[in-house]
């Protein structure tokens, strides 16, 4: 009888342990919070403010590092960064996910293929610039491997 009672207690203990292990631990909030950023970082990262809550800790930390290096950038690099952040913020979450996937796929390509993609992208950008200057529609579509910029 004592053995049966002990077996039941052990069984319930194992069931409790298994169910506790199946319950995910509460997630730590992503850091840094927007309010934890320095005012200079907030100013640089302003285009991302609306989407900051959607970013995980890793991405927030990467953006904070970008903001820290911003003062050391050349003015044209600062302008380009601000434009790209504004463009990124305009994308839907699905478009951002797709862009990340395309970036990772391009990053995995062999160097020669990556260079081909980069050249195709540059040609596409040049055709856009020419058509904008002429007031026409772009000549052709984005490169076949996607419309995200290649890895730099």
DSSP file (Angstrom, degrees, kcal/mol; ACC not computed):
  #  RESIDUE AA STRUCTURE BP1 BP2  ACC     N-H-->O    O-->H-N    N-H-->O    O-->H-N    TCO  KAPPA ALPHA  PHI   PSI    X-CA   Y-CA   Z-CA
    1    1 A X     >        0   0    0      0, 0.0     4,-2.4     0, 0.0     5,-0.2   0.000 360.0 360.0 360.0 -43.0    0.0    0.0    0.0
    2    2 A X  H  >  +     0   0    0      1,-0.2     4,-2.6     2,-0.2     5,-0.2   0.877 360.0  52.7 -64.8 -37.1    2.8    2.4    0.9
    3    3 A X  H  > S+     0   0    0      2,-0.2     4,-2.3     1,-0.2    -1,-0.2   0.906 109.8  47.8 -65.7 -40.2    4.5    1.5   -2.4
    4    4 A X  H  > S+     0   0    0      2,-0.2     4,-2.2     1,-0.2    -2,-0.2   0.910 112.5  48.9 -65.4 -42.6    1.3    2.3   -4.4
    5    5 A X  H  X S+     0   0    0     -4,-2.4     4,-2.3     1,-0.2    -2,-0.2   0.921 112.3  48.4 -62.6 -44.0    0.9    5.6   -2.5
    6    6 A X  H  X S+     0   0    0     -4,-2.6     4,-2.5     1,-0.2    -2,-0.2   0.886 110.1  52.2 -62.8 -40.0    4.5    6.5   -3.2
    7    7 A X  H  X S+     0   0    0     -4,-2.3     4,-2.6     2,-0.2    -1,-0.2   0.891 109.3  49.7 -64.2 -40.0    4.1    5.6   -6.9
    8    8 A X  H  X S+     0   0    0     -4,-2.2     4,-2.7     2,-0.2     5,-0.2   0.912 111.4  48.7 -65.1 -43.0    1.0    7.9   -7.1
    9    9 A X  H  X S+     0   0    0     -4,-2.3     4,-2.4     2,-0.2    -2,-0.2   0.928 113.1  47.1 -63.1 -44.8    2.9   10.8   -5.5
   10   10 A X  H  X S+     0   0    0     -4,-2.5     4,-2.6     2,-0.2    -2,-0.2   0.919 111.9  51.3 -62.8 -42.9    5.9   10.3   -7.8
   11   11 A X  H  X S+     0   0    0     -4,-2.6     4,-2.5     1,-0.2    -2,-0.2   0.927 112.0  45.5 -60.6 -46.9    3.5   10.1  -10.8
   12   12 A X  H  X S+     0   0    0     -4,-2.7     4,-2.7     1,-0.2    -1,-0.2   0.878 111.9  53.2 -65.2 -36.2    1.8   13.3   -9.8
   13   13 A X  H  X S+     0   0    0     -4,-2.4     4,-2.4    -5,-0.2    -2,-0.2   0.918 110.6  46.5 -63.2 -42.8    5.1   14.9   -9.2
   14   14 A X  H  X S+     0   0    0     -4,-2.6     4,-2.9     2,-0.2    -2,-0.2   0.898 112.4  49.9 -66.3 -40.5    6.3   13.9  -12.7
   15   15 A X  H  X S+     0   0    0     -4,-2.5     4,-2.6     2,-0.2     5,-0.2   0.926 112.4  47.8 -63.6 -43.5    3.1   15.2  -14.3
   16   16 A X  H  X S+     0   0    0     -4,-2.7     4,-2.1     2,-0.2    -2,-0.2   0.901 113.3  47.9 -63.1 -40.6    3.4   18.5  -12.4
   17   17 A X  H  X S+     0   0    0     -4,-2.4     4,-2.4     2,-0.2    -2,-0.2   0.921 112.7  48.5 -66.0 -43.5    7.1   18.8  -13.5
   18   18 A X  H  X S+     0   0    0     -4,-2.9     4,-1.6     1,-0.2    -2,-0.2   0.908 113.3  46.4 -64.4 -41.6    6.3   18.0  -17.1
   19   19 A X  H  X S+     0   0    0     -4,-2.6     4,-1.0     2,-0.2    -1,-0.2   0.872 112.2  50.7 -71.0 -33.7    3.4   20.4  -17.3
   20   20 A X  H  < S+     0   0    0     -4,-2.1     3,-0.4    -5,-0.2    -2,-0.2   0.885 110.1  50.4 -67.7 -37.0    5.5   23.1  -15.6
   21   21 A X  H  < S+     0   0    0     -4,-2.4    -1,-0.2     1,-0.2    -2,-0.2   0.817 106.7  55.7 -68.9 -29.2    8.3   22.5  -18.1
   22   22 A X  H  < S+     0   0    0     -4,-1.6     2,-0.6    -5,-0.2    -1,-0.2   0.728  90.2  84.8 -76.0 -21.1    5.8   22.8  -21.0
   23   23 A X  S  < S-     0   0    0     -4,-1.0     3,-0.1    -3,-0.4     2,-0.0  -0.718  87.6-124.1 -82.6 119.8    4.7   26.2  -19.8
   24   24 A X        -     0   0    0     -2,-0.6     3,-0.1     1,-0.1    -2,-0.1  -0.324  25.4-108.2 -66.0 145.4    7.1   28.7  -21.3
   25   25 A X        -     0   0    0      1,-0.1    -1,-0.1    -4,-0.1    -4,-0.0  -0.409  47.5 -87.8 -67.4 147.5    8.9   31.0  -18.9
   26   26 A X        -     0   0    0      1,-0.1     2,-0.2    -2,-0.1    -1,-0.1  -0.332  48.6-114.0 -59.3 137.0    7.7   34.6  -18.9
   27   27 A X        -     0   0    0     -3,-0.1     2,-0.2     1,-0.1    -1,-0.1  -0.480  23.0-121.9 -73.4 138.6    9.6   36.6  -21.5
   28   28 A X        -     0   0    0     -2,-0.2     3,-0.1     1,-0.1    -1,-0.1  -0.585  38.8-101.0 -73.5 143.0   11.8   39.4  -20.4
   29   29 A X        -     0   0    0     -2,-0.2    -1,-0.1     1,-0.1     4,-0.1  -0.385  44.1 -99.2 -64.8 144.3   10.8   42.7  -21.9
   30   30 A X        -     0   0    0     23,-0.1     2,-0.3    25,-0.1    -1,-0.1  -0.357  52.6-107.0 -64.3 142.2   13.0   43.7  -24.8
   31   31 A X  S    S+     0   0    0      1,-0.1    30,-0.3    -3,-0.1    29,-0.2  -0.922  85.7  36.7-126.9 151.9   15.6   46.2  -23.9
   32   32 A X  S    S-     0   0    0     -2,-0.3    -1,-0.1    28,-0.2     2,-0.1   0.577  74.8-146.6 -79.0 149.9   16.4   49.0  -24.2
   33   33 A X    >>  -     0   0    0      1,-0.1     3,-1.2    -2,-0.1     4,-0.6  -0.393  29.1-108.8 -68.6 157.8   12.9   50.6  -23.9
   34   34 A X  G >4 S+     0   0    0      1,-0.3     3,-1.3     2,-0.2    -1,-0.1   0.908 121.8  54.8 -55.9 -41.8   12.5   53.7  -26.0
   35   35 A X  G 34 S+     0   0    0      1,-0.3    -1,-0.3     7,-0.0     4,-0.1   0.699 101.3  60.0 -67.4 -18.4   12.5   55.8  -22.8
   36   36 A X  G <4 S+     0   0    0     -3,-1.2    -1,-0.3     2,-0.1    -2,-0.2   0.608  84.5  99.3 -84.8 -12.6   15.9   54.3  -21.8
   37   37 A X  S << S-     0   0    0     -3,-1.3     2,-0.1    -4,-0.6    27,-0.0  -0.426  83.7-107.4 -71.5 149.0   17.6   55.6  -24.9
   38   38 A X     >  -     0   0    0      1,-0.1     4,-2.6    -2,-0.1     3,-0.4  -0.414  32.1-109.8 -69.1 152.5   19.6   58.8  -24.6
   39   39 A X  H  > S+     0   0    0      1,-0.2     4,-2.2     2,-0.2     5,-0.1   0.868 120.5  53.4 -53.8 -37.7   18.0   61.8  -26.2
   40   40 A X  H  > S+     0   0    0      2,-0.2     4,-2.0     1,-0.2    -1,-0.2   0.892 109.7  48.1 -65.2 -38.2   20.7   61.8  -29.0
   41   41 A X  H  > S+     0   0    0     -3,-0.4     4,-2.8     2,-0.2    -2,-0.2   0.917 110.2  51.7 -67.0 -42.9   19.8   58.2  -29.8
   42   42 A X  H  < S+     0   0    0     -4,-2.6     4,-0.4     1,-0.2    -2,-0.2   0.891 108.7  51.6 -60.0 -39.5   16.1   58.9  -29.8
   43   43 A X  H >< S+     0   0    0     -4,-2.2     3,-0.8    -5,-0.2    -1,-0.2   0.935 113.3  43.2 -64.0 -46.0   16.7   61.7  -32.3
   44   44 A X  H 3< S+     0   0    0     -4,-2.0     3,-0.4     1,-0.2    -2,-0.2   0.905 120.1  42.3 -64.6 -42.0   18.7   59.5  -34.6
   45   45 A X  T >< S+     0   0    0     -4,-2.8     3,-2.4     1,-0.2     4,-0.4   0.287  77.7 117.5 -91.2   9.7   16.2   56.6  -34.3
   46   46 A X  G X   +     0   0    0     -3,-0.8     3,-1.6    -4,-0.4     4,-0.4   0.819  68.2  61.5 -49.6 -39.0   13.1   58.8  -34.5
   47   47 A X  G 3  S+     0   0    0     -3,-0.4    -1,-0.3     1,-0.3     3,-0.2   0.762 106.8  47.4 -61.8 -20.4   11.9   57.1  -37.7
   48   48 A X  G X> S+     0   0    0     -3,-2.4     3,-0.9     1,-0.2     4,-0.8   0.441  81.2 101.1 -96.8  -0.7   11.7   53.8  -35.8
   49   49 A X  G X4 S+     0   0    0     -3,-1.6     3,-1.1    -4,-0.4     4,-0.4   0.890  79.5  51.6 -55.3 -46.2    9.9   55.1  -32.8
   50   50 A X  G 34 S+     0   0    0     -4,-0.4    -1,-0.3     1,-0.3     3,-0.2   0.803 117.7  39.1 -62.0 -28.6    6.4   53.7  -33.8
   51   51 A X  G X> S+     0   0    0     -3,-0.9     3,-1.4     1,-0.2     4,-0.6   0.383  85.0 101.3-102.7   2.2    7.9   50.3  -34.4
   52   52 A X  G X< S+     0   0    0     -3,-1.1     3,-1.2    -4,-0.8    -1,-0.2   0.867  77.7  57.4 -57.8 -39.4   10.3   50.1  -31.4
   53   53 A X  G 34 S+     0   0    0     -4,-0.4    -1,-0.3     1,-0.3   -23,-0.1   0.752 102.5  56.3 -64.6 -23.4    7.9   48.0  -29.4
   54   54 A X  G <4 S+     0   0    0     -3,-1.4    -1,-0.3    -4,-0.1     2,-0.2   0.651  89.5  94.8 -81.5 -15.8    7.9   45.3  -32.1
   55   55 A X  S << S-     0   0    0     -3,-1.2   -25,-0.1    -4,-0.6     2,-0.1  -0.536  71.1-132.4 -83.1 140.9   11.7   45.0  -32.1
   56   56 A X     >  -     0   0    0     -2,-0.2     4,-2.5     1,-0.1     5,-0.2  -0.309  34.6 -94.5 -80.8 173.7   13.4   42.3  -30.0
   57   57 A X  H  > S+     0   0    0      1,-0.2     4,-2.7     2,-0.2     5,-0.2   0.888 122.7  53.9 -57.7 -43.2   16.3   43.0  -27.7
   58   58 A X  H  > S+     0   0    0      1,-0.2     4,-2.2     2,-0.2    -1,-0.2   0.935 111.7  43.6 -59.7 -47.9   18.9   42.1  -30.3
   59   59 A X  H  > S+     0   0    0      2,-0.2     4,-2.5     1,-0.2    -1,-0.2   0.897 113.0  52.4 -66.6 -39.3   17.5   44.4  -32.9
   60   60 A X  H  X S+     0   0    0     -4,-2.5     4,-2.4     1,-0.2    -1,-0.2   0.920 110.4  48.3 -61.4 -42.9   17.1   47.2  -30.4
   61   61 A X  H  X S+     0   0    0     -4,-2.7     4,-2.1   -30,-0.3    -1,-0.2   0.896 110.5  51.2 -65.7 -39.1   20.7   46.9  -29.3
   62   62 A X  H  X S+     0   0    0     -4,-2.2     4,-2.1    -5,-0.2    -2,-0.2   0.925 111.5  47.4 -62.9 -43.7   21.9   46.9  -32.9
   63   63 A X  H  X S+     0   0    0     -4,-2.5     4,-2.6     1,-0.2    -2,-0.2   0.881 108.9  54.5 -65.7 -36.9   20.0   50.1  -33.6
   64   64 A X  H  X S+     0   0    0     -4,-2.4     4,-1.9     2,-0.2    -1,-0.2   0.897 108.4  49.5 -63.5 -38.5   21.3   51.7  -30.4
   65   65 A X  H  X S+     0   0    0     -4,-2.1     4,-1.8     2,-0.2    -2,-0.2   0.901 109.2  52.1 -65.0 -40.4   24.9   50.9  -31.6
   66   66 A X  H  X S+     0   0    0     -4,-2.1     4,-1.0     1,-0.2    -2,-0.2   0.933 109.3  49.8 -59.9 -44.8   24.0   52.5  -35.0
   67   67 A X  H  < S+     0   0    0     -4,-2.6     4,-0.5     1,-0.2     3,-0.3   0.869 108.7  53.0 -62.6 -36.2   22.8   55.6  -33.2
   68   68 A X  H  < S+     0   0    0     -4,-1.9     3,-0.3     1,-0.2    -1,-0.2   0.847 112.1  44.3 -67.9 -33.1   26.0   55.7  -31.2
   69   69 A X  H >X S+     0   0    0     -4,-1.8     3,-1.1     1,-0.2     4,-0.5   0.581  90.0  91.9 -87.1  -8.7   28.1   55.6  -34.3
   70   70 A X  G >< S+     0   0    0     -4,-1.0     3,-1.6    -3,-0.3    -1,-0.2   0.878  79.3  55.9 -54.5 -45.7   25.9   58.2  -36.1
   71   71 A X  G 34 S+     0   0    0     -4,-0.5    -1,-0.3    -3,-0.3    -2,-0.1   0.787 105.6  53.8 -61.7 -24.2   27.9   61.3  -35.1
   72   72 A X  G <4 S+     0   0    0     -3,-1.1    -1,-0.3    -4,-0.2    -2,-0.2   0.570  90.7 100.3 -84.8  -9.3   31.1   59.7  -36.6
   73   73 A X  S << S-     0   0    0     -3,-1.6     2,-0.1    -4,-0.5    -3,-0.0  -0.380  82.2-105.8 -76.0 154.4   29.4   59.2  -40.0
   74   74 A X     >  -     0   0    0      1,-0.1     4,-2.4    -2,-0.1     3,-0.5  -0.436  36.7-107.2 -70.9 154.5   29.9   61.5  -42.9
   75   75 A X  H  > S+     0   0    0      1,-0.2     4,-2.4     2,-0.2     5,-0.2   0.867 121.0  51.3 -54.2 -39.9   26.9   63.8  -43.6
   76   76 A X  H  > S+     0   0    0      1,-0.2     4,-2.3     2,-0.2    -1,-0.2   0.865 110.1  49.9 -67.9 -33.2   26.0   61.8  -46.8
   77   77 A X  H  > S+     0   0    0     -3,-0.5     4,-2.6     2,-0.2    -2,-0.2   0.895 110.3  50.5 -68.1 -39.8   26.1   58.6  -44.7
   78   78 A X  H  X S+     0   0    0     -4,-2.4     4,-2.5     2,-0.2    -2,-0.2   0.922 111.4  48.2 -62.0 -44.0   23.8   60.2  -42.1
   79   79 A X  H  X S+     0   0    0     -4,-2.4     4,-2.5    -5,-0.2    -2,-0.2   0.933 112.2  48.6 -62.0 -46.3   21.4   61.3  -44.8
   80   80 A X  H  X S+     0   0    0     -4,-2.3     4,-2.6     1,-0.2    -2,-0.2   0.909 111.1  50.7 -61.5 -42.6   21.3   57.8  -46.4
   81   81 A X  H  X S+     0   0    0     -4,-2.6     4,-2.5     2,-0.2    -1,-0.2   0.932 110.8  48.4 -61.1 -46.1   20.8   56.2  -43.0
   82   82 A X  H  X S+     0   0    0     -4,-2.5     4,-2.4     1,-0.2    -2,-0.2   0.913 112.2  49.3 -61.2 -42.9   17.9   58.5  -42.2
   83   83 A X  H  X S+     0   0    0     -4,-2.5     4,-2.6     1,-0.2    -1,-0.2   0.922 112.1  48.1 -62.0 -44.0   16.3   57.9  -45.6
   84   84 A X  H  X S+     0   0    0     -4,-2.6     4,-2.7     2,-0.2    -2,-0.2   0.880 110.7  50.8 -67.3 -37.3   16.6   54.1  -45.2
   85   85 A X  H  X S+     0   0    0     -4,-2.5     4,-2.6     2,-0.2    -1,-0.2   0.921 111.2  48.5 -65.0 -42.1   15.1   54.1  -41.7
   86   86 A X  H  X S+     0   0    0     -4,-2.4     4,-1.3     2,-0.2    -2,-0.2   0.928 113.5  47.0 -62.8 -43.7   12.2   56.2  -42.9
   87   87 A X  H  X S+     0   0    0     -4,-2.6     4,-0.8     1,-0.2     3,-0.3   0.915 112.6  49.8 -62.2 -42.9   11.7   53.8  -45.8
   88   88 A X  H >< S+     0   0    0     -4,-2.7     3,-1.0     1,-0.2    -2,-0.2   0.907 108.3  52.7 -62.3 -42.7   12.0   50.8  -43.5
   89   89 A X  H 3< S+     0   0    0     -4,-2.6    -1,-0.2     1,-0.2    -2,-0.2   0.787 103.7  58.3 -65.7 -27.2    9.4   52.3  -41.1
   90   90 A X  H 3< S+     0   0    0     -4,-1.3    -1,-0.2    -3,-0.3    -2,-0.2   0.718  89.0  94.3 -74.6 -20.8    7.0   52.7  -43.9
   91   91 A X  S << S-     0   0    0     -3,-1.0     2,-0.1    -4,-0.8    -3,-0.0  -0.371  81.4-115.2 -71.8 149.6    7.0   49.0  -44.7
   92   92 A X     >  -     0   0    0      1,-0.1     4,-2.4    -2,-0.1     5,-0.2  -0.359  32.7-104.8 -73.0 164.9    4.4   46.6  -43.3
   93   93 A X  H  > S+     0   0    0      1,-0.2     4,-2.2     2,-0.2     5,-0.1   0.863 124.2  52.6 -61.4 -34.0    5.7   44.0  -40.9
   94   94 A X  H  > S+     0   0    0      2,-0.2     4,-2.4     1,-0.2    -1,-0.2   0.903 109.0  48.7 -67.3 -41.5    5.2   41.4  -43.6
   95   95 A X  H  > S+     0   0    0      2,-0.2     4,-2.3     1,-0.2    -2,-0.2   0.885 111.3  50.3 -66.2 -37.6    7.3   43.5  -46.1
   96   96 A X  H  X S+     0   0    0     -4,-2.4     4,-2.4     2,-0.2    -2,-0.2   0.910 110.6  49.7 -65.7 -41.2   10.0   43.9  -43.4
   97   97 A X  H  X S+     0   0    0     -4,-2.2     4,-2.3     2,-0.2    -2,-0.2   0.927 111.7  48.3 -61.9 -45.2   10.1   40.1  -42.8
   98   98 A X  H  X S+     0   0    0     -4,-2.4     4,-2.5     1,-0.2    -2,-0.2   0.893 110.6  51.1 -63.3 -39.9   10.3   39.5  -46.6
   99   99 A X  H  X S+     0   0    0     -4,-2.3     4,-2.6     2,-0.2    -1,-0.2   0.906 109.6  50.2 -64.3 -41.4   13.2   42.0  -46.9
  100  100 A X  H  X S+     0   0    0     -4,-2.4     4,-2.6     2,-0.2    -2,-0.2   0.917 111.1  49.2 -62.0 -42.4   15.1   40.4  -44.0
  101  101 A X  H  X S+     0   0    0     -4,-2.3     4,-2.4     2,-0.2    -2,-0.2   0.911 111.8  48.1 -63.7 -42.3   14.6   36.9  -45.7
  102  102 A X  H  X S+     0   0    0     -4,-2.5     4,-2.6     2,-0.2     5,-0.2   0.911 111.0  51.4 -64.0 -41.6   15.9   38.3  -49.0
  103  103 A X  H  X S+     0   0    0     -4,-2.6     4,-2.5     1,-0.2    -2,-0.2   0.936 111.3  46.9 -59.8 -47.4   18.8   39.9  -47.4
  104  104 A X  H  X S+     0   0    0     -4,-2.6     4,-1.3     1,-0.2    -1,-0.2   0.886 111.9  51.1 -64.0 -38.3   19.8   36.6  -45.6
  105  105 A X  H  < S+     0   0    0     -4,-2.4     4,-0.5     1,-0.2     3,-0.3   0.919 112.6  45.6 -64.2 -43.1   19.4   34.7  -48.8
  106  106 A X  H >< S+     0   0    0     -4,-2.6     3,-1.2     1,-0.2    -2,-0.2   0.888 108.3  57.3 -66.4 -38.4   21.6   37.1  -50.7
  107  107 A X  H 3< S+     0   0    0     -4,-2.5    -1,-0.2     1,-0.3    -2,-0.2   0.802 103.7  54.1 -62.8 -28.9   24.1   37.1  -47.9
  108  108 A X  T 3< S+     0   0    0     -4,-1.3    -1,-0.3    -3,-0.3    -2,-0.2   0.598  87.4 105.2 -81.9 -11.8   24.4   33.3  -48.2
  109  109 A X  S <  S-     0   0    0     -3,-1.2    -3,-0.0    -4,-0.5     2,-0.0  -0.277  85.3 -95.0 -66.6 153.9   25.3   33.5  -52.0
  110  110 A X     >  -     0   0    0      1,-0.1     4,-2.6     4,-0.0     3,-0.3  -0.354  42.0-105.6 -62.7 153.5   28.8   32.9  -53.1
  111  111 A X  H  > S+     0   0    0      1,-0.2     4,-2.2     2,-0.2     5,-0.2   0.847 119.0  52.2 -52.6 -40.5   30.8   36.2  -53.5
  112  112 A X  H  > S+     0   0    0      2,-0.2     4,-1.8     1,-0.2    -1,-0.2   0.921 112.3  44.9 -64.9 -42.9   30.7   36.2  -57.3
  113  113 A X  H  > S+     0   0    0     -3,-0.3     4,-2.4     2,-0.2    -2,-0.2   0.888 111.2  54.1 -67.5 -38.7   26.9   35.7  -57.4
  114  114 A X  H  X S+     0   0    0     -4,-2.6     4,-2.4     1,-0.2    -1,-0.2   0.893 107.5  50.9 -61.3 -39.1   26.5   38.4  -54.7
  115  115 A X  H  X S+     0   0    0     -4,-2.2     4,-2.5    -5,-0.2    -1,-0.2   0.886 108.1  52.6 -65.6 -38.8   28.5   40.8  -56.9
  116  116 A X  H  X S+     0   0    0     -4,-1.8     4,-2.5     2,-0.2    -2,-0.2   0.927 110.3  47.7 -60.4 -45.1   26.2   40.0  -59.8
  117  117 A X  H  X S+     0   0    0     -4,-2.4     4,-2.5     1,-0.2    -2,-0.2   0.909 110.7  52.1 -62.6 -42.2   23.1   40.8  -57.7
  118  118 A X  H  X S+     0   0    0     -4,-2.4     4,-2.4     1,-0.2    -1,-0.2   0.917 110.5  47.7 -60.8 -44.1   24.8   44.0  -56.5
  119  119 A X  H  X S+     0   0    0     -4,-2.5     4,-2.4     2,-0.2    -2,-0.2   0.907 111.1  50.7 -64.9 -41.5   25.4   45.0  -60.1
  120  120 A X  H  X S+     0   0    0     -4,-2.5     4,-2.4     1,-0.2    -2,-0.2   0.914 111.0  49.7 -60.6 -41.8   21.8   44.2  -61.1
  121  121 A X  H  X S+     0   0    0     -4,-2.5     4,-2.7     1,-0.2    -2,-0.2   0.917 110.3  49.5 -64.4 -43.1   20.6   46.3  -58.2
  122  122 A X  H  X S+     0   0    0     -4,-2.4     4,-2.4     2,-0.2    -1,-0.2   0.895 110.7  50.3 -63.4 -39.8   22.8   49.2  -59.2
  123  123 A X  H  X S+     0   0    0     -4,-2.4     4,-2.3     2,-0.2    -1,-0.2   0.911 111.1  49.4 -63.7 -41.5   21.6   49.0  -62.8
  124  124 A X  H  X S+     0   0    0     -4,-2.4     4,-2.1     2,-0.2    -2,-0.2   0.927 110.8  49.4 -62.5 -45.1   18.0   49.0  -61.6
  125  125 A X  H  X S+     0   0    0     -4,-2.7     4,-2.3     1,-0.2    -2,-0.2   0.893 110.5  51.0 -61.6 -39.9   18.6   52.0  -59.4
  126  126 A X  H  X S+     0   0    0     -4,-2.4     4,-2.5     2,-0.2    -1,-0.2   0.892 108.4  51.5 -64.7 -39.8   20.2   53.9  -62.3
  127  127 A X  H  X S+     0   0    0     -4,-2.3     4,-2.4     1,-0.2    12,-0.3   0.875 110.0  50.2 -65.9 -34.9   17.2   53.1  -64.5
  128  128 A X  H  X S+     0   0    0     -4,-2.1     4,-2.6     2,-0.2    -2,-0.2   0.924 110.7  48.9 -65.2 -43.7   14.9   54.5  -61.8
  129  129 A X  H  X S+     0   0    0     -4,-2.3     4,-2.1     2,-0.2    -2,-0.2   0.906 113.0  47.5 -63.4 -41.7   17.0   57.6  -61.5
  130  130 A X  H  X S+     0   0    0     -4,-2.5     4,-2.0     2,-0.2     6,-0.2   0.920 113.6  46.7 -65.3 -44.2   17.0   58.1  -65.3
  131  131 A X  H  X>S+     0   0    0     -4,-2.4     5,-2.3     1,-0.2     4,-1.2   0.871 111.2  52.1 -68.9 -35.1   13.2   57.5  -65.5
  132  132 A X  H  <5S+     0   0    0     -4,-2.6    -1,-0.2     2,-0.2    -2,-0.2   0.914 110.5  48.7 -63.5 -41.7   12.6   59.9  -62.6
  133  133 A X  H  <5S+     0   0    0     -4,-2.1    -2,-0.2     1,-0.2    -1,-0.2   0.857 116.9  41.9 -65.9 -34.9   14.7   62.6  -64.4
  134  134 A X  H  <5S-     0   0    0     -4,-2.0    -1,-0.2    -5,-0.1    -2,-0.2   0.589 110.8-121.4 -87.8 -11.1   12.8   62.0  -67.6
  135  135 A X  T  <5S+     0   0    0     -4,-1.2    -3,-0.2     1,-0.3     2,-0.1   0.679  70.3 127.6  78.9  17.4    9.4   61.8  -65.8
  136  136 A X      < -     0   0    0     -5,-2.3    -1,-0.3    -6,-0.2     2,-0.2  -0.447  67.8 -92.3 -98.5 173.3    8.8   58.3  -67.2
  137  137 A X        -     0   0    0     -2,-0.1    -1,-0.1     1,-0.1    -3,-0.0  -0.528  61.1 -81.4 -77.0 154.5    8.0   55.0  -65.6
  138  138 A X        -     0   0    0     -2,-0.2     2,-1.3     1,-0.1    -1,-0.1  -0.247  41.5-116.6 -59.8 145.4   11.0   52.8  -64.7
  139  139 A X  S    S-     0   0    0    -12,-0.3    -1,-0.1   -15,-0.1     2,-0.1  -0.692  79.0 -24.4 -84.7  92.2   12.5   50.7  -67.5
  140  140 A X  S    S-     0   0    0     -2,-1.3     2,-0.1   -13,-0.1     3,-0.1  -0.260  86.0 -65.4  97.5 175.1   11.9   47.2  -66.4
  141  141 A X        -     0   0    0      1,-0.2     3,-0.1    -2,-0.1    -2,-0.0  -0.367  59.4 -77.5 -95.1 175.7   11.4   45.5  -63.0
  142  142 A X  S    S-     0   0    0      1,-0.2    -1,-0.2    -2,-0.1     5,-0.1  -0.230  73.2 -65.6 -64.3 162.9   13.6   45.1  -60.1
  143  143 A X    >   -     0   0    0      3,-0.2     3,-1.8     1,-0.1    -1,-0.2  -0.144  50.0-113.5 -52.2 148.5   16.3   42.4  -60.3
  144  144 A X  T 3  S+     0   0    0      1,-0.3    -1,-0.1    -3,-0.1     3,-0.1   0.766 111.4  63.2 -58.9 -29.4   14.9   38.9  -60.5
  145  145 A X  T 3  S-     0   0    0      1,-0.3    -1,-0.3   -28,-0.1     2,-0.2   0.326 121.8 -71.3 -84.5  12.4   16.4   37.9  -57.1
  146  146 A X    <   -     0   0    0     -3,-1.8    -1,-0.3     1,-0.1    -3,-0.2  -0.502  39.0 -93.5 125.5 169.3   14.2   40.4  -55.3
  147  147 A X  S    S+     0   0    0     -2,-0.2     2,-0.4    -5,-0.1    -1,-0.1   0.168  83.9 107.2-107.6  18.2   13.9   44.1  -54.8
  148  148 A X  S    S-     0   0    0     -3,-0.1   -27,-0.1    -5,-0.1    -5,-0.0  -0.755  79.7-102.0 -94.0 145.3   15.9   44.3  -51.6
  149  149 A X        -     0   0    0     -2,-0.4     3,-0.1     1,-0.1   -31,-0.1  -0.313  43.4-107.2 -62.6 145.1   19.4   45.9  -51.8
  150  150 A X        -     0   0    0    -33,-0.2    -1,-0.1     1,-0.1     2,-0.1  -0.255  43.9 -81.3 -71.3 162.7   22.2   43.4  -51.8
  151  151 A X              0   0    0    -48,-0.2    -1,-0.1     1,-0.1   -33,-0.1  -0.396 360.0 360.0 -62.9 136.4   24.4   42.8  -48.8
  152  152 A X              0   0    0     -2,-0.1    -1,-0.1    -3,-0.1    -2,-0.1   0.438 360.0 360.0 -90.0 360.0   27.2   45.5  -48.6
